[in-house]
Amino acid sequence: MVTEVHTRPVILREILGESLRELRTSENLTLREVSGRAQVSLGYLSEIERGQKEASSELLNAICGALGVPLSSVLRQVSDRIDSLRTAQVTQLPLRPRVQAA
C-alpha cells in the first residue's frame, strides 16, 4: 500500500516576497518609503511582498537598493529558505512499507 502525499510546491515569488517584507519591517520602513526609494508603485510593491507578482531583476535590484541590502544577500536568504522547506517536506514524507519477496 502506497500512501500518496500532496505537498504544496515551493513558489519562488512567495518566498522572495516574504523575505523582502521581513527586511523592510526589520528596518522599520513603510511600503511608501521603499516604493518611493525604489521608484515603484506602492500597490505593485505590496503585490510583490505578498507573492502575487513576480518582479524583474531590475526591479528587485531597485527594491534591494531601497532596503540597503545587496541583491545577492536577498537571493541567498531565499535560497536557504527554499532548501529548508524542501528538507522539511522530505522529512515529513511517510516511509513506504517494505515489500518482501515471497
LUMPARO-940889 format. One record per atom (N, C-alpha, C, O): residue in three letters; atom name; x, y, z. Coordinates in nm, 2 decimals. Example, Ala and Ser with C-alpha at 12.3 -4.5 7.8 and 13.67 -1.06 7.14 Angstrom:
% LUMPARO-940889
REC code site     c1     c2     c3
REC  ALA    N   1.32  -0.57   0.78
REC  ALA   CA   1.23  -0.45   0.78
REC  ALA    C   1.32  -0.33   0.78
REC  ALA    O   1.42  -0.33   0.85
REC  SER    N   1.28  -0.22   0.71
REC  SER   CA   1.37  -0.11   0.71
REC  SER    C   1.29   0.00   0.79
REC  SER    O   1.34   0.11   0.80
//
This chain:
% LUMPARO-940889
REC code site     c1     c2     c3
REC  MET    N   0.08  -0.12   0.00
REC  MET   CA   0.00   0.00   0.00
REC  MET    C   0.09   0.12   0.00
REC  MET    O   0.17   0.14   0.09
REC  VAL    N   0.07   0.21  -0.10
REC  VAL   CA   0.15   0.33  -0.11
REC  VAL    C   0.06   0.45  -0.07
REC  VAL    O  -0.05   0.47  -0.12
REC  THR    N   0.11   0.53   0.02
REC  THR   CA   0.03   0.65   0.07
REC  THR    C   0.08   0.76  -0.02
REC  THR    O   0.20   0.79  -0.03
REC  GLU    N  -0.02   0.83  -0.08
REC  GLU   CA   0.02   0.95  -0.16
REC  GLU    C   0.02   1.07  -0.08
REC  GLU    O  -0.08   1.10   0.00
REC  VAL    N   0.12   1.15  -0.09
REC  VAL   CA   0.14   1.27  -0.01
REC  VAL    C   0.14   1.39  -0.11
REC  VAL    O   0.21   1.39  -0.20
REC  HIS    N   0.05   1.48  -0.08
REC  HIS   CA   0.05   1.60  -0.16
REC  HIS    C   0.11   1.72  -0.08
REC  HIS    O   0.06   1.76   0.02
REC  THR    N   0.23   1.76  -0.13
REC  THR   CA   0.29   1.87  -0.07
REC  THR    C   0.27   2.00  -0.16
REC  THR    O   0.27   1.98  -0.28
REC  ARG    N   0.26   2.11  -0.09
REC  ARG   CA   0.25   2.23  -0.17
REC  ARG    C   0.38   2.27  -0.23
REC  ARG    O   0.48   2.26  -0.17
REC  PRO    N   0.38   2.30  -0.36
REC  PRO   CA   0.51   2.33  -0.43
REC  PRO    C   0.56   2.46  -0.37
REC  PRO    O   0.49   2.55  -0.32
REC  VAL    N   0.69   2.47  -0.37
REC  VAL   CA   0.76   2.59  -0.33
REC  VAL    C   0.75   2.70  -0.44
REC  VAL    O   0.79   2.67  -0.56
REC  ILE    N   0.69   2.81  -0.41
REC  ILE   CA   0.68   2.92  -0.51
REC  ILE    C   0.77   3.03  -0.48
REC  ILE    O   0.76   3.10  -0.38
REC  LEU    N   0.87   3.05  -0.57
REC  LEU   CA   0.98   3.15  -0.55
REC  LEU    C   0.92   3.29  -0.52
REC  LEU    O   0.97   3.35  -0.43
REC  ARG    N   0.82   3.33  -0.59
REC  ARG   CA   0.78   3.47  -0.57
REC  ARG    C   0.72   3.49  -0.43
REC  ARG    O   0.73   3.60  -0.37
REC  GLU    N   0.66   3.38  -0.37
REC  GLU   CA   0.61   3.39  -0.23
REC  GLU    C   0.73   3.40  -0.13
REC  GLU    O   0.72   3.48  -0.04
REC  ILE    N   0.83   3.32  -0.15
REC  ILE   CA   0.94   3.32  -0.06
REC  ILE    C   1.02   3.45  -0.07
REC  ILE    O   1.06   3.51   0.03
REC  LEU    N   1.03   3.50  -0.19
REC  LEU   CA   1.10   3.62  -0.21
REC  LEU    C   1.02   3.74  -0.15
REC  LEU    O   1.08   3.82  -0.09
REC  GLY    N   0.90   3.74  -0.17
REC  GLY   CA   0.81   3.85  -0.11
REC  GLY    C   0.82   3.85   0.04
REC  GLY    O   0.83   3.95   0.10
REC  GLU    N   0.81   3.73   0.10
REC  GLU   CA   0.82   3.72   0.25
REC  GLU    C   0.96   3.78   0.29
REC  GLU    O   0.96   3.85   0.39
REC  SER    N   1.06   3.74   0.22
REC  SER   CA   1.20   3.79   0.26
REC  SER    C   1.21   3.94   0.25
REC  SER    O   1.26   4.01   0.34
REC  LEU    N   1.15   4.00   0.14
REC  LEU   CA   1.16   4.14   0.12
REC  LEU    C   1.08   4.21   0.23
REC  LEU    O   1.12   4.32   0.28
REC  ARG    N   0.96   4.16   0.26
REC  ARG   CA   0.88   4.22   0.37
REC  ARG    C   0.95   4.22   0.50
REC  ARG    O   0.95   4.32   0.58
REC  GLU    N   1.01   4.10   0.53
REC  GLU   CA   1.08   4.09   0.66
REC  GLU    C   1.20   4.19   0.67
REC  GLU    O   1.22   4.25   0.77
REC  LEU    N   1.27   4.21   0.56
REC  LEU   CA   1.38   4.30   0.56
REC  LEU    C   1.32   4.45   0.58
REC  LEU    O   1.38   4.52   0.65
REC  ARG    N   1.22   4.48   0.51
REC  ARG   CA   1.16   4.61   0.52
REC  ARG    C   1.11   4.64   0.66
REC  ARG    O   1.14   4.75   0.72
REC  THR    N   1.04   4.55   0.72
REC  THR   CA   0.99   4.57   0.85
REC  THR    C   1.10   4.57   0.96
REC  THR    O   1.09   4.64   1.06
REC  SER    N   1.20   4.49   0.94
REC  SER   CA   1.31   4.49   1.03
REC  SER    C   1.39   4.63   1.03
REC  SER    O   1.45   4.66   1.13
REC  GLU    N   1.38   4.70   0.92
REC  GLU   CA   1.44   4.83   0.91
REC  GLU    C   1.34   4.94   0.95
REC  GLU    O   1.37   5.06   0.94
REC  ASN    N   1.22   4.90   0.99
REC  ASN   CA   1.11   5.00   1.03
REC  ASN    C   1.08   5.09   0.92
REC  ASN    O   1.05   5.21   0.94
REC  LEU    N   1.08   5.04   0.79
REC  LEU   CA   1.04   5.12   0.68
REC  LEU    C   0.90   5.08   0.63
REC  LEU    O   0.85   4.97   0.65
REC  THR    N   0.83   5.18   0.58
REC  THR   CA   0.69   5.16   0.53
REC  THR    C   0.70   5.12   0.39
REC  THR    O   0.80   5.14   0.32
REC  LEU    N   0.59   5.07   0.34
REC  LEU   CA   0.58   5.04   0.19
REC  LEU    C   0.60   5.17   0.12
REC  LEU    O   0.67   5.17   0.01
REC  ARG    N   0.54   5.28   0.16
REC  ARG   CA   0.55   5.41   0.09
REC  ARG    C   0.70   5.45   0.08
REC  ARG    O   0.74   5.50  -0.02
REC  GLU    N   0.78   5.44   0.19
REC  GLU   CA   0.92   5.48   0.19
REC  GLU    C   1.00   5.39   0.09
REC  GLU    O   1.07   5.45   0.01
REC  VAL    N   0.98   5.26   0.09
REC  VAL   CA   1.05   5.18   0.00
REC  VAL    C   1.01   5.20  -0.14
REC  VAL    O   1.09   5.20  -0.24
REC  SER    N   0.88   5.21  -0.16
REC  SER   CA   0.83   5.23  -0.30
REC  SER    C   0.88   5.36  -0.36
REC  SER    O   0.92   5.37  -0.48
REC  GLY    N   0.89   5.47  -0.28
REC  GLY   CA   0.95   5.59  -0.32
REC  GLY    C   1.10   5.58  -0.36
REC  GLY    O   1.14   5.63  -0.46
REC  ARG    N   1.17   5.52  -0.27
REC  ARG   CA   1.31   5.50  -0.29
REC  ARG    C   1.34   5.41  -0.42
REC  ARG    O   1.44   5.44  -0.49
REC  ALA    N   1.26   5.31  -0.44
REC  ALA   CA   1.28   5.21  -0.55
REC  ALA    C   1.21   5.26  -0.68
REC  ALA    O   1.23   5.20  -0.78
REC  GLN    N   1.14   5.37  -0.66
REC  GLN   CA   1.06   5.42  -0.78
REC  GLN    C   0.97   5.31  -0.84
REC  GLN    O   0.97   5.29  -0.96
REC  VAL    N   0.89   5.25  -0.75
REC  VAL   CA   0.79   5.15  -0.79
REC  VAL    C   0.66   5.19  -0.72
REC  VAL    O   0.67   5.24  -0.61
REC  SER    N   0.55   5.16  -0.78
REC  SER   CA   0.42   5.20  -0.72
REC  SER    C   0.40   5.12  -0.59
REC  SER    O   0.45   5.00  -0.58
REC  LEU    N   0.34   5.18  -0.50
REC  LEU   CA   0.32   5.12  -0.37
REC  LEU    C   0.23   4.99  -0.38
REC  LEU    O   0.26   4.89  -0.32
REC  GLY    N   0.13   5.00  -0.47
REC  GLY   CA   0.05   4.88  -0.49
REC  GLY    C   0.13   4.76  -0.55
REC  GLY    O   0.11   4.65  -0.51
REC  TYR    N   0.22   4.79  -0.64
REC  TYR   CA   0.29   4.68  -0.70
REC  TYR    C   0.39   4.62  -0.60
REC  TYR    O   0.41   4.50  -0.60
REC  LEU    N   0.46   4.71  -0.52
REC  LEU   CA   0.55   4.66  -0.42
REC  LEU    C   0.47   4.57  -0.32
REC  LEU    O   0.52   4.47  -0.28
REC  SER    N   0.35   4.61  -0.29
REC  SER   CA   0.27   4.53  -0.19
REC  SER    C   0.24   4.40  -0.26
REC  SER    O   0.25   4.29  -0.19
REC  GLU    N   0.21   4.39  -0.38
REC  GLU   CA   0.18   4.27  -0.45
REC  GLU    C   0.30   4.18  -0.46
REC  GLU    O   0.29   4.05  -0.44
REC  ILE    N   0.42   4.24  -0.47
REC  ILE   CA   0.55   4.16  -0.47
REC  ILE    C   0.57   4.10  -0.34
REC  ILE    O   0.60   3.98  -0.33
REC  GLU    N   0.55   4.18  -0.23
REC  GLU   CA   0.57   4.13  -0.10
REC  GLU    C   0.47   4.02  -0.06
REC  GLU    O   0.51   3.93   0.02
REC  ARG    N   0.35   4.02  -0.11
REC  ARG   CA   0.25   3.92  -0.09
REC  ARG    C   0.27   3.80  -0.18
REC  ARG    O   0.19   3.70  -0.17
REC  GLY    N   0.36   3.80  -0.27
REC  GLY   CA   0.39   3.69  -0.36
REC  GLY    C   0.29   3.68  -0.47
REC  GLY    O   0.27   3.57  -0.53
REC  GLN    N   0.22   3.79  -0.50
REC  GLN   CA   0.12   3.78  -0.61
REC  GLN    C   0.18   3.82  -0.74
REC  GLN    O   0.13   3.79  -0.85
REC  LYS    N   0.29   3.90  -0.74
REC  LYS   CA   0.36   3.94  -0.87
REC  LYS    C   0.50   3.90  -0.86
REC  LYS    O   0.56   3.90  -0.76
REC  GLU    N   0.56   3.88  -0.98
REC  GLU   CA   0.70   3.85  -0.99
REC  GLU    C   0.77   3.98  -1.04
REC  GLU    O   0.73   4.04  -1.14
REC  ALA    N   0.87   4.01  -0.97
REC  ALA   CA   0.95   4.13  -1.01
REC  ALA    C   1.06   4.10  -1.10
REC  ALA    O   1.12   3.99  -1.09
REC  SER    N   1.09   4.19  -1.19
REC  SER   CA   1.20   4.17  -1.28
REC  SER    C   1.33   4.19  -1.20
REC  SER    O   1.33   4.24  -1.09
REC  SER    N   1.44   4.14  -1.26
REC  SER   CA   1.57   4.16  -1.19
REC  SER    C   1.61   4.30  -1.17
REC  SER    O   1.66   4.33  -1.06
REC  GLU    N   1.57   4.39  -1.26
REC  GLU   CA   1.60   4.53  -1.24
REC  GLU    C   1.52   4.59  -1.12
REC  GLU    O   1.57   4.67  -1.04
REC  LEU    N   1.39   4.55  -1.11
REC  LEU   CA   1.31   4.60  -1.00
REC  LEU    C   1.35   4.54  -0.87
REC  LEU    O   1.36   4.61  -0.77
REC  LEU    N   1.39   4.41  -0.87
REC  LEU   CA   1.44   4.35  -0.74
REC  LEU    C   1.57   4.43  -0.70
REC  LEU    O   1.59   4.45  -0.58
REC  ASN    N   1.65   4.46  -0.79
REC  ASN   CA   1.78   4.54  -0.76
REC  ASN    C   1.74   4.67  -0.70
REC  ASN    O   1.80   4.72  -0.61
REC  ALA    N   1.64   4.74  -0.76
REC  ALA   CA   1.60   4.87  -0.71
REC  ALA    C   1.54   4.86  -0.57
REC  ALA    O   1.57   4.94  -0.48
REC  ILE    N   1.46   4.75  -0.54
REC  ILE   CA   1.40   4.73  -0.41
REC  ILE    C   1.51   4.70  -0.31
REC  ILE    O   1.51   4.76  -0.20
REC  CYS    N   1.60   4.62  -0.34
REC  CYS   CA   1.71   4.59  -0.25
REC  CYS    C   1.80   4.71  -0.22
REC  CYS    O   1.84   4.73  -0.11
REC  GLY    N   1.82   4.79  -0.33
REC  GLY   CA   1.89   4.92  -0.30
REC  GLY    C   1.81   5.01  -0.21
REC  GLY    O   1.87   5.07  -0.12
REC  ALA    N   1.68   5.01  -0.22
REC  ALA   CA   1.60   5.09  -0.13
REC  ALA    C   1.60   5.04   0.01
REC  ALA    O   1.59   5.12   0.11
REC  LEU    N   1.62   4.91   0.03
REC  LEU   CA   1.63   4.85   0.16
REC  LEU    C   1.78   4.85   0.21
REC  LEU    O   1.80   4.82   0.33
REC  GLY    N   1.87   4.89   0.13
REC  GLY   CA   2.01   4.90   0.17
REC  GLY    C   2.08   4.76   0.19
REC  GLY    O   2.17   4.75   0.27
REC  VAL    N   2.03   4.66   0.11
REC  VAL   CA   2.09   4.53   0.11
REC  VAL    C   2.13   4.49  -0.03
REC  VAL    O   2.06   4.52  -0.12
REC  PRO    N   2.24   4.41  -0.04
REC  PRO   CA   2.27   4.36  -0.18
REC  PRO    C   2.17   4.26  -0.23
REC  PRO    O   2.12   4.18  -0.15
REC  LEU    N   2.14   4.26  -0.35
REC  LEU   CA   2.05   4.16  -0.41
REC  LEU    C   2.10   4.02  -0.39
REC  LEU    O   2.02   3.93  -0.36
REC  SER    N   2.23   4.00  -0.39
REC  SER   CA   2.29   3.87  -0.37
REC  SER    C   2.26   3.82  -0.23
REC  SER    O   2.23   3.70  -0.21
REC  SER    N   2.25   3.90  -0.13
REC  SER   CA   2.22   3.86   0.01
REC  SER    C   2.07   3.82   0.01
REC  SER    O   2.04   3.72   0.08
REC  VAL    N   1.98   3.89  -0.05
REC  VAL   CA   1.84   3.85  -0.05
REC  VAL    C   1.82   3.72  -0.12
REC  VAL    O   1.75   3.63  -0.08
REC  LEU    N   1.89   3.70  -0.24
REC  LEU   CA   1.88   3.58  -0.31
REC  LEU    C   1.93   3.46  -0.23
REC  LEU    O   1.88   3.35  -0.24
REC  ARG    N   2.04   3.48  -0.16
REC  ARG   CA   2.10   3.38  -0.08
REC  ARG    C   2.00   3.34   0.03
REC  ARG    O   1.98   3.22   0.06
REC  GLN    N   1.94   3.44   0.10
REC  GLN   CA   1.84   3.41   0.20
REC  GLN    C   1.72   3.33   0.15
REC  GLN    O   1.67   3.24   0.21
REC  VAL    N   1.68   3.37   0.03
REC  VAL   CA   1.56   3.30  -0.04
REC  VAL    C   1.60   3.15  -0.07
REC  VAL    O   1.53   3.06  -0.04
REC  SER    N   1.72   3.14  -0.12
REC  SER   CA   1.77   3.00  -0.15
REC  SER    C   1.78   2.92  -0.02
REC  SER    O   1.74   2.80  -0.03
REC  ASP    N   1.83   2.97   0.09
REC  ASP   CA   1.84   2.90   0.21
REC  ASP    C   1.70   2.86   0.26
REC  ASP    O   1.68   2.75   0.31
REC  ARG    N   1.60   2.95   0.24
REC  ARG   CA   1.46   2.92   0.29
REC  ARG    C   1.41   2.80   0.20
REC  ARG    O   1.34   2.72   0.25
REC  ILE    N   1.43   2.81   0.07
REC  ILE   CA   1.38   2.70  -0.01
REC  ILE    C   1.44   2.57   0.03
REC  ILE    O   1.37   2.47   0.03
REC  ASP    N   1.57   2.57   0.05
REC  ASP   CA   1.64   2.44   0.10
REC  ASP    C   1.57   2.39   0.23
REC  ASP    O   1.55   2.27   0.24
REC  SER    N   1.55   2.48   0.32
REC  SER   CA   1.49   2.44   0.45
REC  SER    C   1.35   2.38   0.42
REC  SER    O   1.31   2.28   0.49
REC  LEU    N   1.27   2.45   0.34
REC  LEU   CA   1.13   2.40   0.31
REC  LEU    C   1.14   2.26   0.24
REC  LEU    O   1.06   2.17   0.28
REC  ARG    N   1.23   2.24   0.15
REC  ARG   CA   1.25   2.11   0.08
REC  ARG    C   1.29   2.01   0.18
REC  ARG    O   1.23   1.90   0.17
REC  THR    N   1.38   2.04   0.27
REC  THR   CA   1.42   1.94   0.37
REC  THR    C   1.31   1.90   0.46
REC  THR    O   1.29   1.79   0.49
REC  ALA    N   1.23   2.00   0.50
REC  ALA   CA   1.11   1.98   0.59
REC  ALA    C   1.01   1.89   0.51
REC  ALA    O   0.95   1.80   0.58
REC  GLN    N   0.99   1.91   0.38
REC  GLN   CA   0.90   1.83   0.31
REC  GLN    C   0.94   1.68   0.30
REC  GLN    O   0.86   1.59   0.31
REC  VAL    N   1.07   1.67   0.28
REC  VAL   CA   1.13   1.53   0.26
REC  VAL    C   1.12   1.46   0.39
REC  VAL    O   1.08   1.34   0.39
REC  THR    N   1.15   1.52   0.50
REC  THR   CA   1.14   1.45   0.63
REC  THR    C   1.00   1.42   0.68
REC  THR    O   0.98   1.34   0.76
REC  GLN    N   0.90   1.49   0.62
REC  GLN   CA   0.76   1.46   0.65
REC  GLN    C   0.70   1.35   0.57
REC  GLN    O   0.59   1.31   0.60
REC  LEU    N   0.77   1.31   0.47
REC  LEU   CA   0.71   1.20   0.38
REC  LEU    C   0.70   1.07   0.46
REC  LEU    O   0.80   1.04   0.53
REC  PRO    N   0.59   1.00   0.45
REC  PRO   CA   0.58   0.87   0.52
REC  PRO    C   0.68   0.77   0.46
REC  PRO    O   0.70   0.77   0.34
REC  LEU    N   0.73   0.68   0.54
REC  LEU   CA   0.81   0.57   0.49
REC  LEU    C   0.72   0.47   0.42
REC  LEU    O   0.61   0.44   0.46
REC  ARG    N   0.77   0.43   0.31
REC  ARG   CA   0.70   0.32   0.23
REC  ARG    C   0.72   0.19   0.30
REC  ARG    O   0.84   0.16   0.33
REC  PRO    N   0.62   0.11   0.31
REC  PRO   CA   0.64  -0.02   0.37
REC  PRO    C   0.72  -0.11   0.28
REC  PRO    O   0.71  -0.10   0.16
REC  ARG    N   0.81  -0.19   0.34
REC  ARG   CA   0.89  -0.28   0.26
REC  ARG    C   0.81  -0.40   0.22
REC  ARG    O   0.72  -0.45   0.29
REC  VAL    N   0.83  -0.43   0.10
REC  VAL   CA   0.77  -0.55   0.04
REC  VAL    C   0.87  -0.66   0.03
REC  VAL    O   0.97  -0.65  -0.03
REC  GLN    N   0.83  -0.77   0.10
REC  GLN   CA   0.92  -0.88   0.10
REC  GLN    C   0.89  -0.98  -0.01
REC  GLN    O   0.77  -1.00  -0.04
REC  ALA    N   0.99  -1.04  -0.07
REC  ALA   CA   0.97  -1.13  -0.18
REC  ALA    C   0.91  -1.26  -0.12
REC  ALA    O   0.94  -1.30  -0.01
REC  ALA    N   0.82  -1.32  -0.19
REC  ALA   CA   0.76  -1.45  -0.15
REC  ALA    C   0.85  -1.56  -0.16
REC  ALA    O   0.81  -1.68  -0.13
//
